[in-house]
């Protein structure tokens, strides 16, 4: 998989995207629009700073204002817009928020998933569903790296929400023959992530501001980081493959560049790439989080012919460039105001 867009498949295809204002959703919508798809986005909250708004993509799609937990809204949208392909990315994705507010996380991640799948089951035109799970669905497994045969054993609120939603997808595929594929990716990163408590955007912002980057944990947690443009390309590839091979329904795929790094090592890579001499402020405060995670992507490589488009360093370079430009744009209006005041 070289990232080439299959225009013949996507041109005028009716695609429904949940989570379109999020990190992966924004990049997926960009790619779908470029492919000529007829994109319908479910938007709950208006986020002016999101990439889909800032880039002007919002003007090139149909926007349905509604909540993922509103079954009537989902059924109406799938029916009235004659949706063929569903990309389900919407979720409450912040671990700290899940620990503090488990109910809202369960409602969005578990309830939202079964309601969407039920709406799809009742909508005969839906032919492909790509549902985003997570490596967190595996929980804290003693055997690494995770393969798709690793049991789904989340224990903390966010992890449990992903284990449950993942199993619900498999239930609909097995019991109702729903055309759904599940993806299990590591920690997504890339331009457009406005959750500053995440390590990569938070570190880049700190360096740009000349402040020490903050690490909530002790820095030893090992994670699998996955570049957002890789995710967007992979989701589209999976829908294409599912259309060609309906027997893929019910399958789950790990997607990863299989590079393991600690949080501290990741921050150091960002600092080095930005030529910064700052040192991180390691708080050691994180709790109820998995210590070590890594994914085995052999199944995706062998069954789908998939390979990632970007290495970790290449993805970080593109991400740093995005945020550098982003903060430059944000500073420009303020600078103009100062200049105007000085001129007056």
Residue, then its C-alpha position, 0 to 999 in steps of 0.5 A: x500500500x503506497x498511499x495512492x488514492x483509488x479515485x475510481x472507488x471514491x469518486x461520488x461515494x457517499x461516506x459518513x464520518x464520525x469524529x470529523x473534527x478530531x485529529x484523525x477525522x480531519x486528515x481522513x476528511x481531507x483525503x476523502x475530499x481529495x478523492x472526490x467522495x461525497x462526505x457527510x460529517x457528524x459534528x456535535x461540538x463546534x471547534x473553530x480551531x480544528x483542522x477541518x475548520x481552519x483548512x476550509x474543509x468544512x465548506x466542502x462537506x455536508x455537516x449534520x449537527x448531532x450526537x453519536x448517541x442519538x440513534x434517530x439522528x444516525x438512522x436519519x443521516x444514513x438513510x437520507x444521504x444514502x450512505x455507502x461507507x461509514x468511517x467511525x472515529x468518534x470517541x472520547x480519547x483522553x485517558x485522564x478525562x476517562x479516569x475522571x469522567x468514566x460515564x461520559x466516556x462509556x456513553x460515547x465510546x460504547x453506547x455510540x458504537x452500538x447505536x451506530x452499528x445498529x443504525x447501519x444494520x437498519x440501513x441496507x445501502x451501507x456496504x463498508x464500516x471501518x471502526x477505530x478501536x485502539x491498542x488500549x483495548x488489549x489492556x496491560x498484557x504480559x505478552x508483547x507485542x500485541x497480536x490480533x489474537x491477544x485477549x481484549x482485557x482493558x481494566x481502566x475506564x478508557x481501556x475498557x471502553x475500547x475493549x467493549x466497543x471492539x467486541x461490539x463490532x465483532x458481535x455485529x459482524x458475527x451475528x448480523x453479518x455487518x460489514x465492519x472491520x476494526x482497526x487497532x492503532x497506537x497513539x496517533x500524532x500529527x498536525x491538528x491535534x489541539x489536545x495540548x496535554x498529549x505529549x507531542x503537541x504539548x512538547x512542540x508548543x512548549x519549545x515554541x514558547x521557550x518553556x520546558x516540556x512537561x511529562x506527566x508520567x515518570x517518562x518510562x512508559x513505552x508507547x506505539x506512536x502512529x502518524x495521522x496521515x498513515x491512519x487516514x490512508x489505511x482507513x481508506x485502503x481498508x474500505x477498498x479492500x472490504x468492498x473487494x473482499x467481503x469476507x474481511x468483515x469481522x476482522x481486526x487489524x493492528x496498524x503500526x510502524x512497530x517502533x517502540x519508544x519511551x515517553x522520555x525518548x519521544x520528547x528527546x526526539x522532538x527536542x533534537x528535531x527542533x534544535x532545543x536545549x530545553x530539558x523536560x519537567x518529569x512530574x511522575x504523576x500519571x496513574x491508571x495507565x498501561x506501562x508498556x504497549x507495542x503492536x505487531x502489524x504482521x497480519x496487516x502486512x501479510x493479509x492486506x499488503x499494507x505498510x506504513x508510509x512514514x517512519x516515526x522521525x519523518x512523521x515528527x518532522x511533518x508534525x513539527x512543521x505543521x505546528x510551527x506554521x500554526x503558531x506563526x499564523x496565530x502570532x501574526x494577527x497579534x503582531x499586526x495589532x501591536x504594530x498598528x498601536x505603535x504606528x498610532 
